[in-house]
Amino acid sequence: MKERYYLVREDILPDAVIKTLQVKQLLASGDVKTVNEAVARVGLSRSAFYKYKDGIHLLNQIERESIVTISFDLEHRSGILSKVLGLIAGSGGNVLTINQSIPLQGKANVVISVETSRLTEELDEIIEMLQGTPGVRKTEIVGQG
């Protein structure tokens, strides 16, 4: 069965669904250490929490979870990484992490994690644009979620 999603006002949701979200927020913030402690605090059964926990998310939380990890082989020349980062930022991507190896034999491997929720272009188009950048030898998506 295909999953379907709905945007629903909070005031029409059942209490168990709202309390499940409250439990998730308590756990994520570190205010409580265990599910037992969190469900007791909000007045929800453990079984209800486990029933709904994977189906309820804050809308902005879903938006933030759009992350892609891209591996690049870049020529060892000044300014190439800066051009790559500029293209990503110019397309609405938000760079979260950058890991770069020491250049060997004229090239360096760079792995960049990018938040993609606000991209102004399709990811495939951005990858093609990055691949076509002078000094970029290889571009590959290594993770997405």
Secondary structure, 3 states (H helix, E strand, C coil): CCCCCCCCCHHHCCHHHHHHHHHHHHHHHCCCCCHHHHHHHHCCCHHHHHHHCCCCCCHHHHHHCCEEEEEEEEECCCCHHHHHHHHHHHCCCEEEEEEECCCECCEEEEEEEEECCCCCCCHHHHHHHHHCCCCEEEEEEEEEC
